[in-house]
């Protein structure tokens, strides 16, 4: 327990002490390490691990994404005295990568709308109860004429069970039990075990005391999916709890001692990867040779040359120092390799873990770059809910957080022009219905800015090309009959017809990406550029 608590950052430890009501000596980490029972009486291993994931998970996710980006481009993660991709990154060994992958996966799942383990268990527990309910059928009794004359007598009802559902339920109970960490015997895990015991007793009662009935022929896919979410997260939790030493060795690496610098490099890689997924070719520049490896060389102050070429007409600058004046944003993209004129977009990374910036600081940064670009943003790692966001300010931009979409939208607005507007492709299926109003509101903004064509496509079970996007949004006419299904084949055909006009085909996709007959990858093949909002960046 003490080792697990030691993985928390100083801020994470202080937050834990506040949550648990620790005062005085109880806040002393060294004392907790010697007497872990102080913690054990207040919080379980599983609950403490959740705190560590919330605290350290985003940093591990950032490093994992940086490594993935470098590897996709055939570059090694190395740093020498003269070449620096990210100081400390060369310390990563295979065992660190394995540990990081597990922690990254667990942290991302906690941020992916599945909620806490307790919330996941509540959903899974209800699904198990539903299976138990479906496993038995109450057959009511009936009245019949007595064989002794014209007197009615009641035939007793009976309960039957479905052997297939009982088998499924027993399998799910076994999966839940198998997923539980052996190290944790706290109240939460104890409650899960108790629930499994009760369900097994109920199954035994049905099979031992009642007759077998008819099969329901129901695959119970929805219930099994809910249980699987909990089981997968619980397995990851057990894996992580069994390798606390590995996580400690990982967090002690130098790369985690300078999180602001890691955040800057992650932001650079995320922007380039987002543009790459949209259809732009990314070519890394400033590449040096270290032994037998190609290594991306990033200068962390006063850089004068681009670090990447984007497509054929844009260049990315990292820690760039403008030739005129002393302005040096963390990240800027220009339409020329000499950084002359206005920038396509300017981003300045902020990492105010201790609340070091206030609203006026963000305003001052935006004002400093007002002559560089009309698309300029401060991009803050922390959520900073105490600050009201203003135009150009983004908060909580890090792996797994919703603000990632704000950054993707800013890139779309900076790279899309009135000379080359995009085609809106709008999901009108039932599965996207709840998100459609907000999506249309955003589209109307882009229509007003001249970034979208008048023609657009709506789709669900079929796809339909229409005209008058702005007018139809205003008239609440973005609907489509037969929206129970979501199929991609007809949509690909419509996009193919548009592309055959020999015009550049840039597409904005507003969808949850759930297709019955294919995947979003088919759309990337049918377009030159595809901006997909609400969907994760492709692996």
N, C-alpha and C positions, 0 to 999 in steps of 0.2 A: 504493500500500500504506500509506503514511504517513497519507494522508487518511482511509482506511478505519479505521485504528487510532485516529485522533483522535476517531472517533464514540463510542468506548467511554467510559463514565463512569469516574471515578477508581477506583471499586471494580472495575469491569470490566477496567480496565487492569492493576490489581494482580493480579487473578485470572489474566489472560493471562500475565503475567510469571511467576507461579508455575507455570503449566502448561508453559511453554516453558523453565523453568529459568534465566531471566534473573537476573543479579546485577549489582550495582554500576551502572556507567554504562549498561548495557543497559536498565535500567529507566527511563532518562531519555527522556521522550516527544519532547522537542525534538531529541534526537540521532537518534531513529528517523525523525523527519520529514525530516531532512537526508540520512540514509543508510538508506533503506528496505530495503536488502539485508540488514540485520540481521534483519528479520522474514522476508524472502522465503526465507532459508535454513532457516527453522524451520517455516513455515506457509504454505499457499497462500491466494490471494485468497478462494477459495470457503470454506475452513475459517475464515478470519478473519471473513468475512461472517456465518457461522453464530454466531460468538461475539457479534458486534454485535447480531444479531437476538435472541439470548437475553438480552442486556443491555438493549437499548432497545425491543425489540418490545412488551413488555407496556405500557409507557408510551404508545406510539403507539396501541395497541389501545384503551386507556382513553380517550384523547382522541377517537379515531374514534367510539367508542360514545357518548360525551357529545354530540358533534356530531350524530350520528344521532338521538338521543333528542330533542334540541331541535328539529331539523328536522321530525320526525314530528309535533310539537306546534305547528308553525307559528311557532316562536320563533327569532329571530336569535341568533347567537353574538357578542354585543357586550358591551363593558365601557366605562363612562364614569366620571367622577369620582364620580357618585352612584349608579350602577347597576352591580352586579358579578355576572355569571354565573360567570366564571372569569377572573381577571386574566391578560392576555396573549392571550386567545383571539381578540381582535379583530385580531391580527396575521396570522392565517391567511389566506393568499391562495389562489386557485384552484390555482396550481402546487404550493403546499404540500399541498393536499388530495389532489392526484393522487399525489404522492410518498408521502404518508401511507397512502393506500389500498393501494399496492403493498407497502410495508413491513408494514402491518398484516396483509395477506393472507399474506405469507410467514411472518411470526412466528406467526400462528395455525396455519398448516399444520405448523410445526415442533412445536407443542404438541399437535397432534391425533392422537397415537398413531402417526403415520407414521414417527417416529424421525428420525435424522440422515440427511443426504444419502447417506452411506456405507451406512447400513442400507437405505435405499430402493433404492440401486443394487444391493446384493446381491440383494434380492428381484427387481428388474427383470432383472438379469443371468440369474438362474435361470429366469425366465419366457422370456427370449430363447433360452436353451439348450433349454428344453422345446419351443419352436416348431421349432427346428432338428431335434430328435429326431423330432417328429411329421411333419416335411417329407419324410422318407425312409422307405422300407419295405424290409426285407431279405426277399427271397423265397428260401426254402431250395431247394436242389437236390433232385432226386428220382432214384430208381433205375428203370431200365426194361430190358426184355429187349433184348439186342443183336440186330440184324437178321442177324448171322452165326451165330446158334444160341442155345442155351439158356444164354447167359452174360449176367449183369446188368451194365449199365454206368451210371455216375452222370452225370446231367445237371447242369451247373453252375448254381448259384443266381445271382441278379442283384439289384441294388439299383435301385429306382425312386423317383422323387420326385413330390411333389404340387405342381403349379405354383401353385395358389391359396395354399398355405401359404408357399411361397417368396416370392410377391408380398407377402404380409402381413409376413413377416419383413424383407424389404428395406425396406418402408414404415416399420416400427418402427425399424430401424437409422437410417434417414434422419431420423426424428423426434428420436431421441436425439442425433445429430450436430448437428442444427439448434439444439437447445436449449442446447448448451454455450457458456459465456461465452468470448468471444474474448480477453479480457484475461488469462485464467488458463491457464498451461501447466504447472501443478504436477503432482505425482505422481498425485493422484486423477484429475484430468481426463485426464492421459496414459493412465492405466489404462483409462478408459472408451473413449478413442479406439482403443487397442490391441484391446480386446474387439470393438469394431465392425469393425475391420479383419479380425480372425479370422473373424467370422461371415460377412462378405461373401465371403471366400475360400472358406469352406465352401459357401455358396450357389452360387458360380461352379463349384465342383467338381461339385456335384450336377447342375446344368443342362448342363454341358459334357461330362461323362463318363458320364452315366447316362440311362436312358430315363424318359420321363414315365409315371407310373402313374395309378391311379384317384384321384378327389377324395375327401377324408374327410368333407365336409359338416359340419365342426366349426367353429363361429364363434370359438372360442378366447377367449371373452369374459373369463374370469378372468385369463388371461395378459396380455391387452391392458390390462385394468384396472390391473394391477400396474405395467406399463411406463408407463402414463399418469400415475400418481402421481409417479413419478420425473421424467418429462419436464416436467410442470407446475411442480414445484418448481424444476427446473433452469432453466426459462425465467424464472421469477421471480428466481432468483439472477442470471442474466445481465442482466436488466433493472435490478436494483438496483446491480450492479457498474458499469453504464454511467452511473449518475446519482449518484455519491457526493456531488457538490457539492450536489445537490438535497436529499439527506438531511442533509447538514451544515447547510444553511440552515434546515431544519425544526427540527433539534434545538437550534439556537441561539435559537429563539424563547423569549420569557419564560415561556410556559406550561410549558415543560419544566424551568425552573429551580427550580420549587417542586413537586416530585413529591408530597409529602404532601398538599398542597392539591388537586392534581389527583385524587389517590386518594380523598379525601373526596367530591368532587363526582361522580366515577365511581360510588362506592358508592351515593350517593343516587339517581343515575339508574338504576343496575342494579336496585336494590330496586323503584323505581317501575315500571320496565319489566317486571320479573318479575311484579308484581301485575297490571299491565295485561294481560299475556299470559294470566294465570290467569282473567281475566274481569272485573276491577275497572276501572271507568271512572276515569281519572286526569285531574284538572283542576288545572293549575298556577296557583298564586296568587302574590301579590306580583309581579305583572307590570307593568313600566313601559314607557313609550313612549320610544324613542330614534329621532329622525327619523321614518322611515316604518316602523319595525320594532317589534314587540313583543318585549321582552327580559325574561327571568326574572331577578328580582333576588334574589340570595342574600346574606344578611348573615352574615359570618364570625365573629361573636362576639356573644353575648348576645341572640340573636333571641327575640322574644316572640310572633310570629305564625306560623301554619303556612305552608309553602311549597307544599303541594299537598293537594288533597282526594282521598281514595281511596274510590271508591264513594259511598255516601250517608251512611256512619256512621264514617268514619275520616279523620284528618288527619295529615299528615307535618310534622314540625318538624326544621329543620336548624340545627345549632349553637345548640340551644335552652337557655335559662336558666330553670330551674324557678322558680316564684314563691316556693316555700318552700325556703330554703337556697341554696347556691351551686352545686349540681350542674348540669352543662351537658354532656350527651352530644352527640356529633356528630350523632346521628340518633335520633329517637324518633317513634313513632306512637301517637296517642291516639284514643279513641272520641268525643272532643269537641274543638271548635275552641279551647277555652280551656285545654287541657292540665291538666285537673283530674282528680285520682284517679290510678289506676294506668295506666301505659302499656301498650299492646298488645305492644310490643317496643321494646327499646333497643339500639342498636348504637354502639360506639365504635371509630372507625378508628385503626389503629396502622400506622406506617410506620417500622420499625426497621432501615433499610438498613445501619446500622453496628452493629447489635446493641445498640442503646441501652436496650432493655427486657429485664428478666429475668422469670422466672415470677412472682416476688412482685409486680412492677409490674402484670401482667395481673390477678392476684388482687385487688390493691388497687382497680383500676378496677371490677371486677365487684362488689366489696363496696360501693363508693361508690354504685352505682346499685341496691342491693338493695331500697330502698324505692320505686323507680320502677316496676319491672316484674319479674315472675317469669321473663320471657323477655328476658334481657339477655346480651349477647355482646361480647367484644372481637374485632374483625375485623382481622387482621394481613395486610399485603401480602406480607411475606417468609415463606418456608417455615419457618424457624427449627427445623430438625430436631433441634437440640441441646436443645430444650425439650419435655418430655412434655406433650401437651395435657391440660387438665383440663376439667371441665364448664363450658361458656360460653366457651371459648377456641377460636378458629378461626385457622388459619395457612395462608398461601399462597393467600389469596382474591384472585384477579386474573384477567383474561381468559385463557381457555384452560386453566385449571388445575382439577383435580378438586374442589378445596375449594369451588368455586362451588356444587356440589350441596348441600354442608352448609348454606350460606346459604339456598338455596331451601327446603330441608327445615325450617329454623328459621322461615321465613316461613309455611309451611304450618301448622306446629304452633301458631304464634301467632294465625293468623287463623281456624283451624278450631276450632269449639267443640262440646261435647257436645250443645248444642241444635240444631246443624245439622251432623251428621256427614257425611262424604263416602262415596261408593261407590268401592270399590277395583275397578279394571279391570286384570286380570292377563294378561300375554302368556305363553301356554304353548307357543309355537312353538319349533321346534328352534333358531332363530337367537338366541333369548333364554335358552336353557336354562342357559348358564354363569352368567348374572347372576341367575337366578331365586332361588336360595337366599338370597343377601344381600337381595334385594328382599322376600322373605317374612319375613325376620328383622326388617326395618324395619316391615313391616306389622303384625307381632305387637305391636311396641311401641305402635303407634298404636291397635290394638284394645284393648290394656290401658288406654290413656289415654282411651278412649271417643270417639276422633276418627273412627272408621269405623263404617259401618252393618254390621249382621249380614249383609245380603244383599250379594252381590258378583258380578262377571262374570268368567269365564275365556274366553279366545278364542285361536284359531289360524286354522284353515281355516273354522271356524264359531264362534259365540259362544253361551255358555250362562249363564243366570242361576241362581245357587245361593244357599243359605242356610247360615249357620253358619261365617263366615269364620275365627274364632279356632279353632274345633274342627277345621276341615279343615286349617289350617296345622299344628296340633299333631299331626294324624294323617298328615301327609305326603300329603294327598289332593288337592293342587292340581295336577292333571294333566288332560290332555284328549286323547282319541284323535284321530287324523288331524291331527297337529301339524306335518306337513311343510310346509304352506302357511300364509300369514298374510294373511287377507282382512278388509277393513274393513266391507263392506256389512252383514253380519249383525250386527256389533257396533253400528253406527249404529242399526239397527232395535231392538235390545235397549235401547239408551239412550233411544230415542224412546218406547218403552212405559213406561219408568220416569218420563220427564218428563211423560207424559200423566196421571200421578196428581195433577197440580197441586201437587206438592211441589218445593221448590228442589232442583235436581240439581247437586251438587258432586261432582266425580270426581277420583280419584287414578289416574293412568295409569302403570303399570309396564311399559315396553316399549322396544324399540330403535327403534320408529317405522317399521319396514320393512314396508310393505303392498304386496301385489301389485296391488290394484285401487283404489288411492287414496292419500290422504295424511292425516296427523294433523289437517289443517285441517278435515276433515269432522267430527271429534269436537268441535272447538271450537264448531261450529255446532249440535251436538246437545246441548250442555250449557250451564249457566249459568256454571259455573266449572270449569276443567280445570287441574289441577296435573300437569304432565308432567315426570317426573324421568328423568335420563339423556339428555335431548334438549336441544339448544341453544335459547336464547331465540329466539322467532320474530323474523324481520326486520321 
